[in-house]
Amino acid sequence: MVNIDDAVIARLESHGERFEILVDPDLASDFKNPEKEGLAIEDVLAVEEIFKDAKKGDKASEDSMNKVFENIDTLEVATAIINKGHIQLTAQQKRDMQEEKRLMVINKIARESINPQTGLPHPVKRIENAMEETKVKIDPFKSVDEQVQTTLKAIKIKIPIRFEKVKIAVRLPGNVAGNAFSHISKFGTILNEEWQQDGSWVAIVEIPGGIQDKFNLKMGELSGGESETKLIK
């Protein structure tokens, strides 16, 4: 249960009625985020009560809950309030959440996009600059995937960019290939593979275009500098 002193109000107004609950702002944001799972509503609430006015301690009536939610179960109504209502945040909390989401959007774009003119990834700083120049606004309560798409649309007027997967041929010494499988799977998909007569392992791997350099560096690290990688055009 959340410490009531740290709680903020989540509010939903509908059909002439107002409903409020006391929640942890960070946990409520996580609960509302479809990308995060496993958080129970009980962990978000400071008190398991539905209020008409939380500051006064006035509880919402069962009639009003039935009218709006067709339900009087506290936890189910609280879930609806978080998902459909508004969570009050301090200015600093909102700034912190926006910054965290902004970095997540930038990192996803940097990971999965390329410059179609060169076939190479864009540096993170270039993506950040394009977002600043086009005045992209990040909503702390919207999903990363949704905001990645709107961000891409905005920054295309500043930099040539598109999401694309690339295929890379890789050769590794036989003595490190087995250990490399789990690392490669974190980057992308092995499309085909075979063992060579000299004992080395070769494969074609499909990965997001923005992580080519990271992939090449990792292969070099795993093989002690003996790997070979080549972008397949």
C-alpha beads as a LAMMPS data file, in Angstrom:
LAMMPS data file: protein, C-alpha beads

233 atoms
232 bonds

1 atom types
1 bond types

-500.0 500.0 xlo xhi
-500.0 500.0 ylo yhi
-500.0 500.0 zlo zhi

Masses

1 110.0

Atoms # bond

1 1 1 0.000 0.000 0.000
2 1 1 1.194 3.499 -0.913
3 1 1 2.079 6.006 1.813
4 1 1 -0.820 8.472 1.860
5 1 1 1.575 11.395 2.350
6 1 1 3.167 10.629 -1.030
7 1 1 -0.121 10.118 -2.864
8 1 1 -1.716 12.370 -5.485
9 1 1 -5.291 12.502 -6.750
10 1 1 -6.486 10.664 -9.848
11 1 1 -9.815 12.112 -10.998
12 1 1 -12.553 11.190 -13.450
13 1 1 -15.596 13.346 -14.179
14 1 1 -18.521 11.911 -16.122
15 1 1 -22.318 12.181 -16.292
16 1 1 -22.223 15.103 -13.882
17 1 1 -20.376 13.066 -11.262
18 1 1 -16.822 13.318 -9.946
19 1 1 -14.723 10.425 -8.676
20 1 1 -11.298 10.622 -7.028
21 1 1 -8.782 8.137 -5.691
22 1 1 -5.416 8.549 -3.973
23 1 1 -2.528 6.968 -5.853
24 1 1 1.238 6.847 -6.154
25 1 1 1.930 8.974 -9.269
26 1 1 4.754 6.831 -10.625
27 1 1 2.961 3.527 -10.050
28 1 1 -0.254 4.942 -11.512
29 1 1 1.640 5.936 -14.646
30 1 1 3.141 2.452 -14.887
31 1 1 -0.277 0.881 -14.344
32 1 1 -1.733 3.001 -17.144
33 1 1 1.126 2.150 -19.511
34 1 1 0.193 -0.839 -21.729
35 1 1 3.879 -1.652 -22.140
36 1 1 4.246 -2.464 -18.446
37 1 1 2.558 -5.493 -16.946
38 1 1 2.230 -7.259 -13.623
39 1 1 1.311 -4.290 -11.434
40 1 1 -1.800 -4.802 -9.283
41 1 1 -4.243 -1.964 -8.656
42 1 1 -3.915 -2.612 -4.903
43 1 1 -0.228 -1.615 -5.149
44 1 1 -1.137 1.721 -6.740
45 1 1 -3.743 2.909 -4.241
46 1 1 -3.015 4.715 -0.986
47 1 1 -6.467 3.772 0.336
48 1 1 -9.035 1.443 -1.183
49 1 1 -11.792 4.038 -1.322
50 1 1 -13.577 5.936 -4.073
51 1 1 -14.129 9.579 -3.155
52 1 1 -16.316 12.367 -4.418
53 1 1 -13.818 14.782 -2.895
54 1 1 -10.623 13.141 -1.622
55 1 1 -9.369 16.269 0.180
56 1 1 -12.548 16.429 2.253
57 1 1 -12.765 12.663 2.617
58 1 1 -16.241 12.612 1.033
59 1 1 -16.895 9.159 -0.402
60 1 1 -18.666 8.589 -3.702
61 1 1 -22.079 6.976 -3.430
62 1 1 -22.870 3.545 -4.794
63 1 1 -25.638 5.113 -6.868
64 1 1 -23.198 7.465 -8.609
65 1 1 -20.731 4.612 -9.261
66 1 1 -23.487 2.462 -10.707
67 1 1 -24.605 5.381 -12.859
68 1 1 -21.190 5.906 -14.437
69 1 1 -19.369 2.567 -14.146
70 1 1 -22.284 0.121 -13.756
71 1 1 -20.163 -1.271 -10.955
72 1 1 -19.572 -0.625 -7.250
73 1 1 -16.442 -2.751 -6.819
74 1 1 -13.768 -0.398 -5.478
75 1 1 -10.820 -1.940 -7.304
76 1 1 -12.593 -2.130 -10.655
77 1 1 -13.828 1.454 -10.383
78 1 1 -10.336 2.601 -9.345
79 1 1 -8.894 0.852 -12.404
80 1 1 -11.335 2.713 -14.650
81 1 1 -10.480 6.034 -13.006
82 1 1 -6.752 5.545 -13.634
83 1 1 -7.203 4.354 -17.215
84 1 1 -9.748 6.963 -18.279
85 1 1 -9.196 9.828 -15.879
86 1 1 -6.500 12.384 -15.110
87 1 1 -3.646 11.943 -12.633
88 1 1 -2.532 15.077 -10.855
89 1 1 1.231 15.513 -10.892
90 1 1 3.653 18.015 -9.481
91 1 1 5.566 19.989 -12.098
92 1 1 8.751 18.064 -11.279
93 1 1 7.024 14.677 -11.501
94 1 1 5.668 15.545 -14.917
95 1 1 9.076 16.762 -16.129
96 1 1 10.748 13.584 -14.878
97 1 1 8.169 11.339 -16.558
98 1 1 8.368 13.287 -19.823
99 1 1 12.159 13.026 -19.853
100 1 1 12.084 9.294 -19.207
101 1 1 9.567 8.755 -22.015
102 1 1 11.506 11.086 -24.342
103 1 1 14.671 9.018 -23.907
104 1 1 12.726 5.815 -24.548
105 1 1 11.339 7.259 -27.795
106 1 1 14.771 8.458 -28.939
107 1 1 16.448 5.138 -28.136
108 1 1 13.826 3.145 -30.016
109 1 1 14.148 5.367 -33.079
110 1 1 17.950 5.192 -32.931
111 1 1 17.809 1.400 -32.607
112 1 1 15.424 0.689 -35.460
113 1 1 15.966 3.427 -38.030
114 1 1 18.543 4.242 -40.681
115 1 1 19.432 7.061 -43.017
116 1 1 18.095 5.660 -46.339
117 1 1 20.635 7.753 -48.242
118 1 1 23.580 5.979 -46.631
119 1 1 22.070 2.826 -45.120
120 1 1 23.689 3.770 -41.810
121 1 1 22.168 4.580 -38.400
122 1 1 21.530 8.137 -37.287
123 1 1 23.475 9.276 -34.200
124 1 1 21.253 9.795 -31.167
125 1 1 22.200 13.479 -31.039
126 1 1 20.978 14.016 -34.597
127 1 1 17.600 12.530 -33.687
128 1 1 17.431 14.690 -30.548
129 1 1 18.252 17.825 -32.537
130 1 1 15.589 17.034 -35.138
131 1 1 13.009 16.574 -32.368
132 1 1 13.961 19.922 -30.833
133 1 1 13.834 21.712 -34.184
134 1 1 10.388 20.311 -34.980
135 1 1 9.177 20.946 -31.408
136 1 1 8.057 17.368 -30.782
137 1 1 6.031 17.152 -27.564
138 1 1 6.220 13.951 -25.507
139 1 1 3.193 12.830 -23.503
140 1 1 4.240 10.915 -20.357
141 1 1 1.034 8.865 -20.456
142 1 1 1.085 7.713 -24.086
143 1 1 2.903 4.552 -25.179
144 1 1 6.400 4.667 -26.651
145 1 1 5.277 2.986 -29.889
146 1 1 2.521 5.529 -30.460
147 1 1 4.872 8.455 -29.921
148 1 1 7.636 6.916 -32.014
149 1 1 5.316 7.037 -35.016
150 1 1 4.281 10.663 -34.489
151 1 1 7.904 11.630 -33.839
152 1 1 9.112 9.946 -37.028
153 1 1 6.478 11.780 -39.038
154 1 1 7.589 15.094 -37.560
155 1 1 11.359 14.736 -37.937
156 1 1 11.245 13.433 -41.519
157 1 1 11.132 17.037 -42.671
158 1 1 14.550 17.567 -41.063
159 1 1 16.434 14.319 -41.663
160 1 1 16.039 11.394 -44.095
161 1 1 14.954 8.523 -41.892
162 1 1 12.983 5.298 -42.005
163 1 1 12.589 2.116 -40.013
164 1 1 14.341 -0.763 -41.699
165 1 1 15.853 -4.125 -40.909
166 1 1 19.193 -5.020 -42.465
167 1 1 20.940 -8.307 -43.169
168 1 1 24.481 -8.838 -41.992
169 1 1 26.769 -11.743 -42.851
170 1 1 28.873 -12.799 -39.889
171 1 1 31.742 -15.264 -39.526
172 1 1 32.917 -16.419 -36.102
173 1 1 35.604 -18.858 -34.999
174 1 1 34.079 -22.215 -34.103
175 1 1 35.236 -22.071 -30.501
176 1 1 33.111 -18.971 -29.743
177 1 1 30.098 -19.585 -31.996
178 1 1 28.150 -21.581 -29.425
179 1 1 28.426 -18.832 -26.850
180 1 1 27.451 -16.227 -29.432
181 1 1 23.984 -17.619 -30.187
182 1 1 22.296 -16.115 -27.126
183 1 1 23.919 -12.730 -27.768
184 1 1 22.904 -12.693 -31.427
185 1 1 19.294 -13.515 -30.535
186 1 1 19.150 -10.286 -28.525
187 1 1 20.005 -8.317 -31.661
188 1 1 17.792 -10.040 -34.208
189 1 1 17.064 -13.238 -36.108
190 1 1 19.439 -15.798 -37.606
191 1 1 18.058 -16.402 -41.103
192 1 1 20.482 -19.168 -42.041
193 1 1 23.747 -20.610 -40.790
194 1 1 26.341 -23.236 -41.599
195 1 1 29.650 -24.592 -40.392
196 1 1 32.651 -24.247 -42.663
197 1 1 35.363 -26.847 -43.312
198 1 1 37.858 -24.744 -41.369
199 1 1 35.603 -25.017 -38.295
200 1 1 34.270 -21.468 -38.448
201 1 1 30.581 -20.603 -38.275
202 1 1 28.894 -18.293 -40.785
203 1 1 25.375 -16.906 -40.730
204 1 1 23.051 -14.302 -42.144
205 1 1 21.473 -12.262 -39.354
206 1 1 18.602 -9.783 -39.690
207 1 1 18.696 -6.907 -37.203
208 1 1 17.196 -3.407 -36.802
209 1 1 19.127 -0.997 -38.984
210 1 1 20.109 1.323 -36.180
211 1 1 22.209 -1.208 -34.240
212 1 1 24.655 -2.299 -36.928
213 1 1 27.638 -0.759 -35.156
214 1 1 26.673 -2.279 -31.804
215 1 1 26.266 -5.688 -33.437
216 1 1 29.663 -5.500 -35.126
217 1 1 31.342 -4.411 -31.892
218 1 1 29.707 -7.235 -29.947
219 1 1 30.823 -9.843 -32.467
220 1 1 34.362 -8.505 -32.242
221 1 1 34.227 -8.580 -28.468
222 1 1 32.968 -12.188 -28.352
223 1 1 35.596 -13.394 -30.803
224 1 1 38.573 -11.474 -29.486
225 1 1 38.659 -9.414 -32.668
226 1 1 38.525 -12.433 -34.998
227 1 1 34.956 -11.954 -36.281
228 1 1 34.068 -10.819 -39.792
229 1 1 30.854 -8.930 -40.514
230 1 1 29.525 -7.472 -43.735
231 1 1 26.320 -5.580 -44.561
232 1 1 24.446 -7.350 -47.346
233 1 1 23.080 -4.822 -49.816

Bonds

1 1 1 2
2 1 2 3
3 1 3 4
4 1 4 5
5 1 5 6
6 1 6 7
7 1 7 8
8 1 8 9
9 1 9 10
10 1 10 11
11 1 11 12
12 1 12 13
13 1 13 14
14 1 14 15
15 1 15 16
16 1 16 17
17 1 17 18
18 1 18 19
19 1 19 20
20 1 20 21
21 1 21 22
22 1 22 23
23 1 23 24
24 1 24 25
25 1 25 26
26 1 26 27
27 1 27 28
28 1 28 29
29 1 29 30
30 1 30 31
31 1 31 32
32 1 32 33
33 1 33 34
34 1 34 35
35 1 35 36
36 1 36 37
37 1 37 38
38 1 38 39
39 1 39 40
40 1 40 41
41 1 41 42
42 1 42 43
43 1 43 44
44 1 44 45
45 1 45 46
46 1 46 47
47 1 47 48
48 1 48 49
49 1 49 50
50 1 50 51
51 1 51 52
52 1 52 53
53 1 53 54
54 1 54 55
55 1 55 56
56 1 56 57
57 1 57 58
58 1 58 59
59 1 59 60
60 1 60 61
61 1 61 62
62 1 62 63
63 1 63 64
64 1 64 65
65 1 65 66
66 1 66 67
67 1 67 68
68 1 68 69
69 1 69 70
70 1 70 71
71 1 71 72
72 1 72 73
73 1 73 74
74 1 74 75
75 1 75 76
76 1 76 77
77 1 77 78
78 1 78 79
79 1 79 80
80 1 80 81
81 1 81 82
82 1 82 83
83 1 83 84
84 1 84 85
85 1 85 86
86 1 86 87
87 1 87 88
88 1 88 89
89 1 89 90
90 1 90 91
91 1 91 92
92 1 92 93
93 1 93 94
94 1 94 95
95 1 95 96
96 1 96 97
97 1 97 98
98 1 98 99
99 1 99 100
100 1 100 101
101 1 101 102
102 1 102 103
103 1 103 104
104 1 104 105
105 1 105 106
106 1 106 107
107 1 107 108
108 1 108 109
109 1 109 110
110 1 110 111
111 1 111 112
112 1 112 113
113 1 113 114
114 1 114 115
115 1 115 116
116 1 116 117
117 1 117 118
118 1 118 119
119 1 119 120
120 1 120 121
121 1 121 122
122 1 122 123
123 1 123 124
124 1 124 125
125 1 125 126
126 1 126 127
127 1 127 128
128 1 128 129
129 1 129 130
130 1 130 131
131 1 131 132
132 1 132 133
133 1 133 134
134 1 134 135
135 1 135 136
136 1 136 137
137 1 137 138
138 1 138 139
139 1 139 140
140 1 140 141
141 1 141 142
142 1 142 143
143 1 143 144
144 1 144 145
145 1 145 146
146 1 146 147
147 1 147 148
148 1 148 149
149 1 149 150
150 1 150 151
151 1 151 152
152 1 152 153
153 1 153 154
154 1 154 155
155 1 155 156
156 1 156 157
157 1 157 158
158 1 158 159
159 1 159 160
160 1 160 161
161 1 161 162
162 1 162 163
163 1 163 164
164 1 164 165
165 1 165 166
166 1 166 167
167 1 167 168
168 1 168 169
169 1 169 170
170 1 170 171
171 1 171 172
172 1 172 173
173 1 173 174
174 1 174 175
175 1 175 176
176 1 176 177
177 1 177 178
178 1 178 179
179 1 179 180
180 1 180 181
181 1 181 182
182 1 182 183
183 1 183 184
184 1 184 185
185 1 185 186
186 1 186 187
187 1 187 188
188 1 188 189
189 1 189 190
190 1 190 191
191 1 191 192
192 1 192 193
193 1 193 194
194 1 194 195
195 1 195 196
196 1 196 197
197 1 197 198
198 1 198 199
199 1 199 200
200 1 200 201
201 1 201 202
202 1 202 203
203 1 203 204
204 1 204 205
205 1 205 206
206 1 206 207
207 1 207 208
208 1 208 209
209 1 209 210
210 1 210 211
211 1 211 212
212 1 212 213
213 1 213 214
214 1 214 215
215 1 215 216
216 1 216 217
217 1 217 218
218 1 218 219
219 1 219 220
220 1 220 221
221 1 221 222
222 1 222 223
223 1 223 224
224 1 224 225
225 1 225 226
226 1 226 227
227 1 227 228
228 1 228 229
229 1 229 230
230 1 230 231
231 1 231 232
232 1 232 233
